[in-house]
């Protein structure tokens, strides 16, 4: 029962470096999400995907790109890291139907702690 | 815009009852979720309300009033392991969630 798996768990980058955060889910969920969590600000949606090959911007998309080439994977990229992107990043997945699957929540990975110096 | 408010911190005693409030003003409403998040861990689902009223699940209950834009999470018979952050989230169109800032609950012996 893996659920949602994120790699890596920790990473330290220098300003200007690039990296990709990986998210994989084994629950056959249609929707996948990337959030960042900063002290006192709760979880904020960066980008999301409603299915394979689709992506959309969330609340705070600037400085990030995403790709959903396979249904089970959702990648978050930082092209040129900045200190303001120091945060904890969470990936989540869910079913798409808010009606028939109304109670079905989003399921979260364990997070990636990213520090940018 | 979206606005979800919760107290930042609360303290309660082991064995007691605590109520964590959440008020919201959002464009669109399709249910309200409560998540629990222990320090350094992922948020985990606690409860869901879409109709007015109380939902009970063991020691945890959640209440919703859509007309007032108000929900609360009630934790009974508090245990030390209940020390965590509690996140209120409103679901809008599709399955998009908007989260409040979270309430950090400290349970003392």
Interface residues (C-beta under 8 A of the other chain):
Chain A: X4 X31 X40 X41 X42 X43 X44 X45 X48 X50 X58 X59 X90 X94 X95 X96 X98 X102 X103 X105 X106 X107 X108 X109 X110 X111
Chain B: X4 X8 X30 X31 X33 X35 X41 X42 X43 X44 X45 X48 X50 X87 X89 X91 X94 X95 X96 X97 X98 X99 X100 X101 X102
